[in-house]
Amino acid sequence: MPSQEHMKRVLQSYVDGFNAGDAAAVATLFADDAVIEDPVGTPAIKGREAIDEFYANAVSAGSRLTLDAPIRGSHGDRAAMAFTVEVTGLRIRVIDAMTFDGQGRIARMEAFWGPDDIER
Amino acid sequence: MPSQEHMKRVLQSYVDGFNAGDAAAVATLFADDAVIEDPVGTPAIKGREAIDEFYANAVSAGSRLTLDAPIRGSHGDRAAMAFTVEVTGLRIRVIDAMTFDGQGRIARMEAFWGPDDIER
């Protein structure tokens, strides 16, 4: 099971990768067979190719992420963080919950944000 | 499916119930067959009796909850919030992710906090 320190470092790298405009740095945090549900309640994105494309698009949009509070761990293989995304004049309030695999990569990501969590 | 407004109101009621010292007000937000994993990575608590007991203990400890950021919804039946618990001289940083049933009650709660998320 990944350590708390490892999981928090990966979540911080996710934020830092976005802010550096480095889509590959973000996508590489995910397992090849990872599943992404962003936002929760929409069809999942699955697998390396779809994940690489998803983050290429998301990062190239110029999104800036700011943590709202310290990253949370758990007593298991999951961690979560609350952050705000600024992109194209919008602010989106998000909570991401991540589940890790045995190799310390993100196996599942769920992004909590709804229509009401966007400020125009 | 519950509305975004309903889910956010329930999560706010969860916070308010704790701060009012009203365990019953918190427990009644949950379905009779709800499952609670608090913290994530520990055995789940299941069903009305266990849930009532869990919140009777948690609320009687005098926990005070403060939201760290606005409650997040989703595009489905889930919502999440980041908050800080102050209890017996400790501060615990938590993210709760809730899944709702068709009747608008919480069917599943997952509380993200690890050993490193406690400040003494």
gemmi code that builds the backbone of each chain (N, CA, C; Angstrom):
import gemmi

chains = {
    "A": [
        ("MET", (0.855, -1.195, 0.000), (0.000, 0.000, 0.000), (0.886, 1.239, 0.000)),
        ("PRO", (0.562, 2.254, -0.792), (1.394, 3.458, -0.824), (1.340, 4.190, 0.518)),
        ("SER", (2.427, 4.859, 0.856), (2.462, 5.610, 2.112), (1.623, 6.879, 1.988)),
        ("GLN", (1.257, 7.420, 3.134), (0.537, 8.695, 3.153), (1.366, 9.779, 2.457)),
        ("GLU", (2.662, 9.775, 2.746), (3.546, 10.789, 2.161), (3.548, 10.676, 0.633)),
        ("HIS", (3.620, 9.426, 0.154), (3.637, 9.228, -1.296), (2.353, 9.757, -1.922)),
        ("MET", (1.216, 9.386, -1.356), (-0.061, 9.794, -1.957), (-0.186, 11.314, -1.971)),
        ("LYS", (0.208, 11.950, -0.880), (0.094, 13.418, -0.834), (1.046, 14.085, -1.821)),
        ("ARG", (2.221, 13.467, -1.998), (3.185, 14.007, -2.956), (2.611, 13.909, -4.373)),
        ("VAL", (1.947, 12.798, -4.665), (1.354, 12.617, -6.002), (0.249, 13.652, -6.233)),
        ("LEU", (-0.583, 13.881, -5.240), (-1.656, 14.873, -5.417), (-1.071, 16.277, -5.596)),
        ("GLN", (-0.005, 16.573, -4.841), (0.651, 17.877, -5.029), (1.268, 17.966, -6.430)),
        ("SER", (1.818, 16.852, -6.912), (2.398, 16.841, -8.265), (1.330, 17.055, -9.326)),
        ("TYR", (0.133, 16.573, -9.037), (-1.000, 16.789, -9.957), (-1.273, 18.290, -10.088)),
        ("VAL", (-1.338, 18.965, -8.950), (-1.562, 20.424, -8.943), (-0.399, 21.134, -9.639)),
        ("ASP", (0.817, 20.764, -9.271), (1.999, 21.437, -9.813), (2.124, 21.208, -11.317)),
        ("GLY", (1.780, 20.006, -11.775), (1.854, 19.697, -13.200), (0.922, 20.582, -14.017)),
        ("PHE", (-0.313, 20.755, -13.513), (-1.244, 21.676, -14.173), (-0.651, 23.071, -14.247)),
        ("ASN", (-0.132, 23.533, -13.111), (0.319, 24.931, -13.046), (1.591, 25.173, -13.844)),
        ("ALA", (2.322, 24.085, -14.134), (3.511, 24.192, -14.982), (3.162, 23.985, -16.457)),
        ("GLY", (1.890, 23.696, -16.741), (1.492, 23.453, -18.125), (2.049, 22.155, -18.677)),
        ("ASP", (2.302, 21.190, -17.794), (2.974, 19.942, -18.170), (1.991, 18.772, -18.105)),
        ("ALA", (1.274, 18.570, -19.203), (0.241, 17.522, -19.235), (0.839, 16.132, -19.012)),
        ("ALA", (2.028, 15.892, -19.553), (2.639, 14.572, -19.407), (2.967, 14.274, -17.947)),
        ("ALA", (3.387, 15.326, -17.210), (3.705, 15.141, -15.800), (2.457, 14.752, -15.006)),
        ("VAL", (1.303, 15.245, -15.426), (0.051, 14.886, -14.757), (-0.375, 13.474, -15.154)),
        ("ALA", (-0.371, 13.202, -16.446), (-0.869, 11.906, -16.936), (-0.037, 10.742, -16.416)),
        ("THR", (1.250, 10.961, -16.213), (2.129, 9.872, -15.775), (1.867, 9.452, -14.330)),
        ("LEU", (1.095, 10.260, -13.599), (0.745, 9.899, -12.227), (-0.285, 8.767, -12.193)),
        ("PHE", (-0.898, 8.503, -13.352), (-1.980, 7.511, -13.442), (-1.478, 6.172, -13.959)),
        ("ALA", (-2.085, 5.104, -13.447), (-1.819, 3.765, -13.973), (-2.341, 3.683, -15.411)),
        ("ASP", (-1.787, 2.751, -16.188), (-2.192, 2.617, -17.594), (-3.666, 2.234, -17.736)),
        ("ASP", (-4.202, 1.560, -16.718), (-5.605, 1.132, -16.783), (-6.485, 1.938, -15.828)),
        ("ALA", (-6.054, 3.152, -15.514), (-6.798, 3.974, -14.549), (-8.151, 4.403, -15.116)),
        ("VAL", (-9.044, 4.745, -14.184), (-10.390, 5.196, -14.521), (-10.593, 6.584, -13.920)),
        ("ILE", (-11.068, 7.513, -14.751), (-11.283, 8.890, -14.310), (-12.753, 9.242, -14.494)),
        ("GLU", (-13.375, 9.720, -13.410), (-14.767, 10.183, -13.489), (-14.748, 11.670, -13.122)),
        ("ASP", (-14.744, 12.537, -14.139), (-14.546, 13.977, -13.949), (-15.455, 14.743, -14.884)),
        ("PRO", (-16.581, 15.300, -14.390), (-17.028, 15.250, -13.008), (-17.774, 13.955, -12.675)),
        ("VAL", (-17.872, 13.677, -11.360), (-18.670, 12.542, -10.878), (-20.077, 12.646, -11.462)),
        ("GLY", (-20.561, 11.528, -11.992), (-21.898, 11.493, -12.569), (-21.889, 11.534, -14.088)),
        ("THR", (-20.690, 11.609, -14.672), (-20.559, 11.555, -16.128), (-19.780, 10.289, -16.497)),
        ("PRO", (-19.841, 9.866, -17.763), (-19.159, 8.614, -18.150), (-17.661, 8.662, -17.856)),
        ("ALA", (-17.130, 7.533, -17.434), (-15.721, 7.463, -17.055), (-14.827, 7.451, -18.281)),
        ("ILE", (-13.619, 7.972, -18.068), (-12.527, 7.908, -19.042), (-11.616, 6.773, -18.590)),
        ("LYS", (-11.230, 5.892, -19.510), (-10.469, 4.703, -19.102), (-9.260, 4.485, -19.979)),
        ("GLY", (-8.130, 4.202, -19.359), (-6.974, 3.742, -20.096), (-6.023, 4.847, -20.529)),
        ("ARG", (-4.801, 4.414, -20.864), (-3.680, 5.327, -21.120), (-3.987, 6.370, -22.188)),
        ("GLU", (-4.495, 5.921, -23.327), (-4.675, 6.844, -24.444), (-5.690, 7.928, -24.096)),
        ("ALA", (-6.812, 7.504, -23.504), (-7.868, 8.458, -23.146), (-7.393, 9.412, -22.055)),
        ("ILE", (-6.604, 8.895, -21.122), (-6.098, 9.736, -20.027), (-5.116, 10.771, -20.567)),
        ("ASP", (-4.200, 10.332, -21.431), (-3.239, 11.272, -22.012), (-3.969, 12.389, -22.768)),
        ("GLU", (-4.995, 12.016, -23.520), (-5.746, 13.009, -24.299), (-6.512, 13.958, -23.369)),
        ("PHE", (-7.104, 13.370, -22.322), (-7.882, 14.175, -21.375), (-7.010, 15.262, -20.752)),
        ("TYR", (-5.814, 14.895, -20.306), (-4.952, 15.886, -19.648), (-4.263, 16.812, -20.646)),
        ("ALA", (-4.006, 16.338, -21.848), (-3.477, 17.245, -22.878), (-4.465, 18.391, -23.092)),
        ("ASN", (-5.752, 18.056, -23.169), (-6.776, 19.089, -23.363), (-6.924, 19.975, -22.131)),
        ("ALA", (-6.986, 19.340, -20.963), (-7.247, 20.094, -19.729), (-6.100, 21.052, -19.420)),
        ("VAL", (-4.877, 20.587, -19.602), (-3.718, 21.422, -19.273), (-3.535, 22.522, -20.322)),
        ("SER", (-3.773, 22.192, -21.592), (-3.574, 23.199, -22.641), (-4.599, 24.322, -22.560)),
        ("ALA", (-5.714, 24.079, -21.831), (-6.706, 25.142, -21.629), (-6.172, 26.234, -20.714)),
        ("GLY", (-5.028, 25.981, -20.065), (-4.417, 26.996, -19.211), (-4.955, 27.010, -17.797)),
        ("SER", (-5.507, 25.888, -17.348), (-6.067, 25.806, -15.991), (-5.000, 26.059, -14.935)),
        ("ARG", (-5.366, 26.878, -13.937), (-4.500, 27.105, -12.768), (-5.215, 26.531, -11.553)),
        ("LEU", (-4.527, 25.693, -10.787), (-5.140, 25.041, -9.622), (-4.557, 25.611, -8.341)),
        ("THR", (-5.422, 25.901, -7.380), (-4.984, 26.374, -6.066), (-5.664, 25.527, -4.996)),
        ("LEU", (-4.873, 24.920, -4.130), (-5.452, 24.128, -3.030), (-6.242, 25.041, -2.093)),
        ("ASP", (-7.429, 24.582, -1.691), (-8.240, 25.330, -0.727), (-7.860, 24.979, 0.707)),
        ("ALA", (-7.203, 23.852, 0.895), (-6.869, 23.336, 2.234), (-5.842, 22.227, 2.042)),
        ("PRO", (-5.164, 21.830, 3.121), (-4.171, 20.764, 2.962), (-4.782, 19.474, 2.387)),
        ("ILE", (-3.985, 18.765, 1.623), (-4.378, 17.471, 1.059), (-4.645, 16.489, 2.203)),
        ("ARG", (-5.712, 15.708, 2.065), (-6.050, 14.694, 3.064), (-5.608, 13.308, 2.594)),
        ("GLY", (-5.104, 12.504, 3.525), (-4.850, 11.096, 3.275), (-6.005, 10.245, 3.784)),
        ("SER", (-5.675, 9.045, 4.223), (-6.682, 8.131, 4.777), (-5.951, 7.092, 5.619)),
        ("HIS", (-6.653, 6.054, 6.027), (-5.991, 4.918, 6.663), (-5.820, 3.782, 5.662)),
        ("GLY", (-5.937, 4.104, 4.375), (-5.810, 3.089, 3.340), (-5.083, 3.637, 2.134)),
        ("ASP", (-5.570, 3.288, 0.959), (-4.887, 3.619, -0.296), (-5.586, 4.756, -1.042)),
        ("ARG", (-6.217, 5.657, -0.294), (-6.939, 6.747, -0.935), (-6.551, 8.086, -0.318)),
        ("ALA", (-6.710, 9.134, -1.090), (-6.410, 10.487, -0.636), (-7.326, 11.448, -1.388)),
        ("ALA", (-7.475, 12.668, -0.866), (-8.410, 13.618, -1.470), (-7.913, 15.037, -1.250)),
        ("MET", (-8.374, 15.938, -2.118), (-7.994, 17.351, -1.967), (-9.091, 18.252, -2.517)),
        ("ALA", (-9.227, 19.407, -1.863), (-10.169, 20.451, -2.297), (-9.357, 21.563, -2.934)),
        ("PHE", (-9.764, 21.980, -4.138), (-9.018, 23.023, -4.828), (-9.950, 23.833, -5.720)),
        ("THR", (-9.431, 24.962, -6.173), (-10.172, 25.814, -7.090), (-9.405, 25.895, -8.403)),
        ("VAL", (-10.122, 25.720, -9.493), (-9.543, 25.814, -10.828), (-9.931, 27.166, -11.421)),
        ("GLU", (-8.954, 27.884, -11.926), (-9.239, 29.102, -12.689), (-8.901, 28.823, -14.140)),
        ("VAL", (-9.905, 28.964, -15.000), (-9.691, 28.673, -16.416), (-10.665, 29.493, -17.256)),
        ("THR", (-10.143, 30.126, -18.265), (-10.931, 30.928, -19.229), (-11.972, 31.795, -18.530)),
        ("GLY", (-11.533, 32.496, -17.476), (-12.419, 33.426, -16.795), (-13.403, 32.790, -15.833)),
        ("LEU", (-13.343, 31.477, -15.679), (-14.233, 30.774, -14.741), (-13.446, 30.331, -13.522)),
        ("ARG", (-14.161, 30.189, -12.396), (-13.591, 29.539, -11.217), (-14.446, 28.318, -10.919)),
        ("ILE", (-13.823, 27.158, -10.859), (-14.542, 25.913, -10.600), (-14.031, 25.341, -9.273)),
        ("ARG", (-14.952, 25.096, -8.352), (-14.597, 24.532, -7.048), (-14.716, 23.010, -7.120)),
        ("VAL", (-13.633, 22.317, -6.817), (-13.537, 20.874, -7.051), (-13.008, 20.171, -5.799)),
        ("ILE", (-13.459, 18.938, -5.577), (-12.777, 18.003, -4.671), (-12.448, 16.757, -5.485)),
        ("ASP", (-11.180, 16.387, -5.524), (-10.745, 15.160, -6.189), (-10.477, 14.089, -5.137)),
        ("ALA", (-11.012, 12.895, -5.360), (-10.718, 11.737, -4.506), (-9.987, 10.711, -5.364)),
        ("MET", (-8.814, 10.275, -4.905), (-7.956, 9.375, -5.679), (-7.799, 8.046, -4.935)),
        ("THR", (-7.785, 6.959, -5.701), (-7.454, 5.630, -5.172), (-6.184, 5.161, -5.855)),
        ("PHE", (-5.246, 4.636, -5.066), (-3.943, 4.247, -5.594), (-3.848, 2.733, -5.791)),
        ("ASP", (-2.980, 2.340, -6.728), (-2.695, 0.915, -6.887), (-1.434, 0.574, -6.084)),
        ("GLY", (-1.051, -0.697, -6.151), (0.083, -1.179, -5.363), (1.408, -0.596, -5.799)),
        ("GLN", (1.438, -0.031, -7.020), (2.679, 0.583, -7.523), (2.740, 2.085, -7.239)),
        ("GLY", (1.732, 2.569, -6.500), (1.764, 3.984, -6.129), (1.249, 4.916, -7.206)),
        ("ARG", (0.581, 4.358, -8.210), (-0.008, 5.210, -9.239), (-1.511, 5.348, -8.980)),
        ("ILE", (-2.088, 6.406, -9.521), (-3.524, 6.626, -9.331), (-4.292, 5.632, -10.208)),
        ("ALA", (-5.148, 4.839, -9.562), (-5.945, 3.841, -10.282), (-7.342, 4.364, -10.581)),
        ("ARG", (-7.805, 5.289, -9.731), (-9.154, 5.841, -9.919), (-9.172, 7.271, -9.411)),
        ("MET", (-9.775, 8.142, -10.195), (-9.941, 9.531, -9.779), (-11.402, 9.897, -9.936)),
        ("GLU", (-11.944, 10.519, -8.901), (-13.325, 11.006, -8.946), (-13.295, 12.492, -8.619)),
        ("ALA", (-13.830, 13.308, -9.512), (-13.811, 14.763, -9.334), (-15.227, 15.249, -9.006)),
        ("PHE", (-15.379, 15.745, -7.786), (-16.667, 16.274, -7.343), (-16.777, 17.749, -7.710)),
        ("TRP", (-17.593, 18.049, -8.690), (-17.986, 19.436, -8.979), (-19.253, 19.365, -9.802)),
        ("GLY", (-20.145, 20.265, -9.500), (-21.436, 20.286, -10.171), (-21.653, 21.594, -10.896)),
        ("PRO", (-22.793, 21.709, -11.577), (-23.094, 22.936, -12.323), (-23.048, 24.177, -11.434)),
        ("ASP", (-23.384, 24.013, -10.156), (-23.429, 25.159, -9.239), (-22.055, 25.503, -8.664)),
        ("ASP", (-21.055, 24.711, -9.000), (-19.721, 24.942, -8.434), (-18.837, 25.737, -9.379)),
        ("ILE", (-19.460, 26.307, -10.403), (-18.749, 27.160, -11.356), (-19.186, 28.605, -11.139)),
        ("GLU", (-18.193, 29.478, -10.945), (-18.469, 30.921, -10.852), (-18.027, 31.575, -12.152)),
        ("ARG", (-18.942, 32.299, -12.770), (-18.626, 32.958, -14.043), (-18.284, 34.417, -13.821)),
    ],
    "B": [
        ("MET", (-33.160, 11.256, -8.694), (-31.848, 11.686, -8.178), (-32.028, 12.977, -7.374)),
        ("PRO", (-31.389, 13.077, -6.228), (-31.531, 14.294, -5.427), (-30.937, 15.502, -6.155)),
        ("SER", (-31.494, 16.670, -5.905), (-30.962, 17.882, -6.541), (-29.646, 18.281, -5.889)),
        ("GLN", (-28.893, 19.108, -6.599), (-27.659, 19.657, -6.036), (-27.955, 20.439, -4.750)),
        ("GLU", (-29.022, 21.212, -4.784), (-29.389, 22.019, -3.613), (-29.683, 21.118, -2.420)),
        ("HIS", (-30.431, 20.032, -2.688), (-30.760, 19.120, -1.583), (-29.491, 18.520, -0.974)),
        ("MET", (-28.601, 18.025, -1.823), (-27.399, 17.372, -1.294), (-26.557, 18.362, -0.481)),
        ("LYS", (-26.414, 19.573, -1.001), (-25.600, 20.557, -0.263), (-26.262, 20.940, 1.058)),
        ("ARG", (-27.598, 20.996, 1.053), (-28.315, 21.318, 2.294), (-28.085, 20.210, 3.316)),
        ("VAL", (-28.098, 18.955, 2.867), (-27.876, 17.831, 3.785), (-26.464, 17.899, 4.363)),
        ("LEU", (-25.471, 18.187, 3.527), (-24.102, 18.258, 4.050), (-23.965, 19.419, 5.041)),
        ("GLN", (-24.614, 20.547, 4.730), (-24.577, 21.660, 5.686), (-25.285, 21.261, 6.995)),
        ("SER", (-26.359, 20.502, 6.893), (-27.078, 20.049, 8.090), (-26.213, 19.109, 8.927)),
        ("TYR", (-25.377, 18.352, 8.243), (-24.437, 17.461, 8.941), (-23.494, 18.297, 9.811)),
        ("VAL", (-22.935, 19.340, 9.229), (-22.039, 20.245, 9.969), (-22.805, 20.923, 11.111)),
        ("ASP", (-23.976, 21.458, 10.779), (-24.758, 22.198, 11.775), (-25.197, 21.291, 12.925)),
        ("GLY", (-25.562, 20.050, 12.604), (-25.993, 19.106, 13.641), (-24.879, 18.832, 14.648)),
        ("PHE", (-23.672, 18.640, 14.132), (-22.520, 18.457, 15.035), (-22.362, 19.679, 15.936)),
        ("ASN", (-22.404, 20.851, 15.321), (-22.113, 22.070, 16.080), (-23.220, 22.421, 17.063)),
        ("ALA", (-24.422, 21.874, 16.842), (-25.532, 22.057, 17.787), (-25.560, 20.958, 18.838)),
        ("GLY", (-24.636, 20.000, 18.724), (-24.622, 18.890, 19.673), (-25.816, 17.962, 19.514)),
        ("ASP", (-26.365, 17.901, 18.309), (-27.602, 17.155, 18.056), (-27.303, 15.904, 17.227)),
        ("ALA", (-26.955, 14.815, 17.907), (-26.578, 13.581, 17.216), (-27.724, 13.031, 16.371)),
        ("ALA", (-28.949, 13.138, 16.873), (-30.094, 12.598, 16.134), (-30.286, 13.333, 14.812)),
        ("ALA", (-30.038, 14.656, 14.835), (-30.178, 15.443, 13.607), (-29.169, 14.997, 12.553)),
        ("VAL", (-28.000, 14.567, 12.999), (-26.989, 14.081, 12.056), (-27.363, 12.684, 11.561)),
        ("ALA", (-27.695, 11.793, 12.483), (-27.961, 10.390, 12.122), (-29.154, 10.263, 11.187)),
        ("THR", (-30.140, 11.146, 11.345), (-31.355, 11.048, 10.527), (-31.101, 11.416, 9.067)),
        ("LEU", (-29.939, 11.996, 8.769), (-29.595, 12.321, 7.382), (-29.254, 11.058, 6.587)),
        ("PHE", (-29.025, 9.953, 7.310), (-28.577, 8.707, 6.682), (-29.737, 7.738, 6.466)),
        ("ALA", (-29.676, 6.975, 5.373), (-30.617, 5.885, 5.134), (-30.421, 4.807, 6.200)),
        ("ASP", (-31.456, 4.018, 6.439), (-31.385, 2.977, 7.473), (-30.327, 1.919, 7.154)),
        ("ASP", (-30.040, 1.744, 5.874), (-29.043, 0.742, 5.479), (-27.751, 1.388, 4.978)),
        ("ALA", (-27.490, 2.589, 5.438), (-26.297, 3.311, 4.971), (-25.009, 2.660, 5.465)),
        ("VAL", (-23.938, 2.964, 4.749), (-22.608, 2.443, 5.056), (-21.676, 3.635, 5.266)),
        ("ILE", (-20.948, 3.605, 6.385), (-20.030, 4.695, 6.728), (-18.622, 4.128, 6.836)),
        ("GLU", (-17.689, 4.742, 6.100), (-16.272, 4.352, 6.206), (-15.519, 5.582, 6.709)),
        ("ASP", (-15.257, 5.629, 8.003), (-14.700, 6.829, 8.650), (-13.692, 6.404, 9.703)),
        ("PRO", (-12.393, 6.521, 9.430), (-11.806, 7.016, 8.187), (-11.734, 5.949, 7.098)),
        ("VAL", (-11.587, 6.399, 5.850), (-11.368, 5.493, 4.725), (-10.194, 4.571, 5.044)),
        ("GLY", (-10.394, 3.287, 4.795), (-9.344, 2.309, 5.064), (-9.579, 1.521, 6.340)),
        ("THR", (-10.658, 1.846, 7.046), (-11.026, 1.097, 8.247), (-12.358, 0.395, 7.990)),
        ("PRO", (-12.708, -0.621, 8.803), (-13.950, -1.370, 8.559), (-15.174, -0.455, 8.573)),
        ("ALA", (-16.116, -0.739, 7.680), (-17.300, 0.100, 7.556), (-18.274, -0.143, 8.708)),
        ("ILE", (-19.032, 0.905, 8.999), (-20.153, 0.859, 9.941), (-21.413, 0.758, 9.085)),
        ("LYS", (-22.316, -0.147, 9.441), (-23.476, -0.389, 8.578), (-24.766, -0.427, 9.373)),
        ("GLY", (-25.773, 0.258, 8.873), (-27.114, 0.102, 9.417), (-27.466, 1.087, 10.516)),
        ("ARG", (-28.772, 1.215, 10.724), (-29.342, 2.241, 11.609), (-28.732, 2.238, 13.011)),
        ("GLU", (-28.704, 1.059, 13.648), (-28.260, 1.011, 15.039), (-26.805, 1.464, 15.178)),
        ("ALA", (-25.969, 0.951, 14.302), (-24.540, 1.301, 14.348), (-24.325, 2.777, 14.031)),
        ("ILE", (-25.107, 3.300, 13.086), (-24.973, 4.704, 12.715), (-25.406, 5.611, 13.866)),
        ("ASP", (-26.534, 5.279, 14.485), (-26.997, 6.079, 15.625), (-25.943, 6.100, 16.732)),
        ("GLU", (-25.365, 4.949, 17.002), (-24.354, 4.853, 18.067), (-23.096, 5.638, 17.692)),
        ("PHE", (-22.704, 5.516, 16.423), (-21.501, 6.204, 15.954), (-21.635, 7.710, 16.150)),
        ("TYR", (-22.789, 8.272, 15.768), (-22.937, 9.721, 15.883), (-23.235, 10.158, 17.308)),
        ("ALA", (-23.879, 9.313, 18.091), (-24.048, 9.642, 19.509), (-22.679, 9.844, 20.158)),
        ("ASN", (-21.746, 8.948, 19.849), (-20.398, 9.064, 20.409), (-19.646, 10.266, 19.838)),
        ("ALA", (-19.711, 10.423, 18.510), (-18.935, 11.483, 17.856), (-19.421, 12.860, 18.302)),
        ("VAL", (-20.736, 13.041, 18.391), (-21.276, 14.349, 18.750), (-21.068, 14.626, 20.245)),
        ("SER", (-21.209, 13.611, 21.069), (-21.056, 13.842, 22.515), (-19.618, 14.177, 22.885)),
        ("ALA", (-18.667, 13.862, 21.984), (-17.270, 14.225, 22.242), (-17.057, 15.732, 22.143)),
        ("GLY", (-18.069, 16.447, 21.633), (-17.973, 17.906, 21.570), (-17.288, 18.416, 20.320)),
        ("SER", (-17.291, 17.615, 19.271), (-16.636, 18.016, 18.019), (-17.275, 19.274, 17.447)),
        ("ARG", (-16.401, 20.195, 16.998), (-16.868, 21.392, 16.279), (-16.341, 21.311, 14.857)),
        ("LEU", (-17.219, 21.469, 13.885), (-16.831, 21.352, 12.477), (-16.874, 22.719, 11.802)),
        ("THR", (-15.828, 23.018, 11.031), (-15.773, 24.258, 10.253), (-15.441, 23.917, 8.808)),
        ("LEU", (-16.282, 24.336, 7.883), (-15.998, 24.106, 6.462), (-14.732, 24.856, 6.054)),
        ("ASP", (-13.873, 24.187, 5.288), (-12.666, 24.835, 4.767), (-12.935, 25.543, 3.446)),
        ("ALA", (-14.016, 25.178, 2.789), (-14.346, 25.702, 1.461), (-15.795, 25.331, 1.188)),
        ("PRO", (-16.417, 25.967, 0.183), (-17.812, 25.622, -0.114), (-17.992, 24.132, -0.424)),
        ("ILE", (-19.138, 23.606, -0.055), (-19.506, 22.222, -0.340), (-19.569, 22.029, -1.865)),
        ("ARG", (-19.042, 20.908, -2.334), (-19.088, 20.574, -3.754), (-20.201, 19.572, -4.044)),
        ("GLY", (-20.886, 19.770, -5.171), (-21.827, 18.779, -5.666), (-21.155, 17.917, -6.725)),
        ("SER", (-21.951, 17.472, -7.700), (-21.441, 16.658, -8.804), (-22.446, 16.743, -9.940)),
        ("HIS", (-22.279, 15.909, -10.947), (-23.299, 15.786, -11.989), (-24.146, 14.541, -11.747)),
        ("GLY", (-24.088, 14.004, -10.528), (-24.848, 12.809, -10.189), (-25.393, 12.892, -8.780)),
        ("ASP", (-25.319, 11.779, -8.075), (-25.945, 11.666, -6.750), (-24.920, 11.720, -5.619)),
        ("ARG", (-23.812, 12.429, -5.855), (-22.765, 12.492, -4.848), (-22.371, 13.943, -4.576)),
        ("ALA", (-21.843, 14.172, -3.405), (-21.377, 15.502, -3.004), (-20.237, 15.314, -2.005)),
        ("ALA", (-19.436, 16.378, -1.804), (-18.267, 16.254, -0.932), (-17.968, 17.594, -0.279)),
        ("MET", (-17.280, 17.529, 0.853), (-16.908, 18.769, 1.544), (-15.612, 18.571, 2.316)),
        ("ALA", (-14.831, 19.655, 2.381), (-13.586, 19.689, 3.151), (-13.838, 20.510, 4.408)),
        ("PHE", (-13.487, 19.947, 5.556), (-13.734, 20.660, 6.810), (-12.676, 20.291, 7.837)),
        ("THR", (-12.642, 21.079, 8.908), (-11.729, 20.821, 10.008), (-12.547, 20.549, 11.255)),
        ("VAL", (-12.189, 19.478, 11.957), (-12.847, 19.113, 13.207), (-11.957, 19.549, 14.368)),
        ("GLU", (-12.529, 20.250, 15.310), (-11.807, 20.537, 16.551), (-12.461, 19.726, 17.659)),
        ("VAL", (-11.669, 18.878, 18.309), (-12.213, 18.014, 19.359), (-11.103, 17.668, 20.350)),
        ("THR", (-11.392, 17.820, 21.623), (-10.470, 17.477, 22.711), (-9.038, 17.947, 22.424)),
        ("GLY", (-8.928, 19.204, 21.991), (-7.603, 19.779, 21.800), (-6.921, 19.395, 20.512)),
        ("LEU", (-7.585, 18.590, 19.680), (-7.022, 18.185, 18.396), (-7.729, 18.922, 17.262)),
        ("ARG", (-7.001, 19.068, 16.149), (-7.626, 19.531, 14.903), (-7.422, 18.434, 13.869)),
        ("ILE", (-8.513, 17.959, 13.291), (-8.452, 16.896, 12.295), (-8.961, 17.454, 10.975)),
        ("ARG", (-8.132, 17.328, 9.930), (-8.521, 17.820, 8.596), (-9.161, 16.669, 7.821)),
        ("VAL", (-10.393, 16.877, 7.370), (-11.209, 15.801, 6.802), (-11.807, 16.240, 5.460)),
        ("ILE", (-11.976, 15.296, 4.548), (-12.883, 15.460, 3.405), (-13.886, 14.322, 3.454)),
        ("ASP", (-15.171, 14.663, 3.496), (-16.237, 13.659, 3.449), (-16.822, 13.617, 2.049)),
        ("ALA", (-16.971, 12.409, 1.510), (-17.657, 12.203, 0.227), (-18.908, 11.384, 0.495)),
        ("MET", (-20.048, 11.900, 0.061), (-21.338, 11.277, 0.339), (-22.002, 10.834, -0.962)),
        ("THR", (-22.659, 9.672, -0.920), (-23.500, 9.198, -2.015), (-24.940, 9.119, -1.508)),
        ("PHE", (-25.878, 9.633, -2.297), (-27.277, 9.704, -1.867), (-28.122, 8.607, -2.506)),
        ("ASP", (-29.202, 8.248, -1.807), (-30.158, 7.314, -2.398), (-31.293, 8.105, -3.058)),
        ("GLY", (-32.234, 7.380, -3.632), (-33.324, 8.015, -4.365), (-34.260, 8.829, -3.497)),
        ("GLN", (-34.207, 8.586, -2.185), (-35.048, 9.334, -1.240), (-34.320, 10.544, -0.661)),
        ("GLY", (-33.116, 10.805, -1.143), (-32.398, 11.992, -0.691), (-31.676, 11.806, 0.622)),
        ("ARG", (-31.542, 10.553, 1.051), (-30.763, 10.309, 2.265), (-29.366, 9.823, 1.894)),
        ("ILE", (-28.432, 9.971, 2.834), (-27.058, 9.543, 2.572), (-27.004, 8.018, 2.645)),
        ("ALA", (-26.566, 7.393, 1.557), (-26.460, 5.938, 1.488), (-25.047, 5.470, 1.808)),
        ("ARG", (-24.071, 6.327, 1.527), (-22.670, 5.977, 1.774), (-21.888, 7.221, 2.121)),
        ("MET", (-21.063, 7.115, 3.136), (-20.188, 8.220, 3.524), (-18.768, 7.685, 3.629)),
        ("GLU", (-17.841, 8.411, 3.025), (-16.419, 8.062, 3.111), (-15.678, 9.279, 3.636)),
        ("ALA", (-14.966, 9.098, 4.730), (-14.256, 10.204, 5.377), (-12.759, 10.037, 5.154)),
        ("PHE", (-12.192, 10.971, 4.384), (-10.756, 10.952, 4.094), (-10.020, 11.720, 5.183)),
        ("TRP", (-9.315, 11.009, 6.020), (-8.354, 11.621, 6.949), (-7.420, 10.520, 7.402)),
        ("GLY", (-6.166, 10.877, 7.503), (-5.151, 9.909, 7.878), (-4.447, 10.323, 9.157)),
        ("PRO", (-3.518, 9.484, 9.584), (-2.777, 9.787, 10.823), (-2.080, 11.147, 10.760)),
        ("ASP", (-1.677, 11.561, 9.562), (-0.938, 12.821, 9.417), (-1.865, 14.030, 9.328)),
        ("ASP", (-3.175, 13.785, 9.329), (-4.127, 14.893, 9.193), (-4.648, 15.363, 10.545)),
        ("ILE", (-3.988, 14.911, 11.609), (-4.336, 15.326, 12.965), (-3.237, 16.241, 13.494)),
        ("GLU", (-3.637, 17.427, 13.939), (-2.691, 18.345, 14.609), (-2.957, 18.308, 16.092)),
        ("ARG", (-1.932, 18.059, 16.866), (-2.081, 17.982, 18.318), (-1.665, 19.283, 18.973)),
    ],
}
model = gemmi.Model(1)
for chain_id, residues in chains.items():
    chain = gemmi.Chain(chain_id)
    for i, (resn, *xyz) in enumerate(residues, 1):
        res = gemmi.Residue()
        res.name, res.seqid = resn, gemmi.SeqId(i, " ")
        for name, pos in zip(("N", "CA", "C"), xyz):
            atom = gemmi.Atom()
            atom.name, atom.element = name, gemmi.Element(name[0])
            atom.pos, atom.b_iso = gemmi.Position(*pos), 0.0
            res.add_atom(atom)
        chain.add_residue(res)
    model.add_chain(chain)
structure = gemmi.Structure()
structure.add_model(model)
structure.setup_entities()
